[in-house]
């Protein structure tokens, strides 16, 4: 991606900025690669499943026909817009660049962000590395985002999203999709996707 590209120019500015906060999470999830790939390729469906099973409000909307640019929300704690700038699901590496806002207590902290997600098959599921480099809007926000308390909150949010995906997939498999298939709140297309998902290896 060239610095003259609209997204590229914002990315190059982020990498050269003075204020920066970095977070890295290494962990594992009990979810098969085929099922994770399915969900990564249909983020709005994944968000609906997380909301349904985890009782936490997730929303995702694609903002272009390529399905590489999207807006997302996790309850009122995290809101942001991101675009895939490198990698792909088959490569097991995805790199996103975007802008987000985190709510912590009475603060709403915003800034640009560079997110890298890598995963590899492992016995019983997958191992992953999730790395976020954030460029806060100003020095005060930068100081807050680099405190131990704020970092623990961010790490918690990052792990929680992956844990929610794993737990929702497990609940769906145990239920066999019966509740969704019998619900008028899900479209026929969504129900067909859920049936296809359940045919994939679990781990």
Phi, psi and omega in degrees: 000127184275153178298339181278344176294143182306314178287321181299320181294322177293321180294317180295324178294321179298315183294337181260002184284155182286319184271132182200142174230137185236139180223135178225131178238124173247124183201188178222156178226147180271068183216133180290154181298321182298319181287321176298317179301316179303313182290322179295333180274355178216075185296323177298321177294318178301317180297320178296320179295318180296317179297317183296313187269327185264351178060029171238139186281115173243143175219140173218136174228131173284143183251001176209169184288341181280348180062030177250353181237122185215160173248140180215160179215141170239104187048223176251015183272325182224131175221138180190171178230134184218156178228135176291123182245348178196157177079182180196167179297315178300331178282351183063029179209124179230135180236123181243149172230138181187198180229138181219166177228130176247138176256121178230116185055238181262006179266146167237111188250125184241162177171172175278157182214151180235113187242129178238128180237121178234143179215156180216143175299145179212161178306124178080007179159229184221149166257152181214158170232126178241116183238129179238127171246116183252142176245093183300158185291334180203176184296324180296313179297322178300317180297318180295315185290345178261003177285155180299320181298311182295320180298321178296323178295315180298314178302319179298316179297317183296314179293322184299321180298312179293322178295321178297319178299313181298312183293321179295319179296320179295318179295321178296317180295318181295320181283338182071013180079008186298315183297319180290316182297332180265004184261136176284353182280350180248137181286165177297324178296316179296320180296322178295321178295320179296318178298319178294320179301317183291343177280348182278153178302136183285325181201000000 
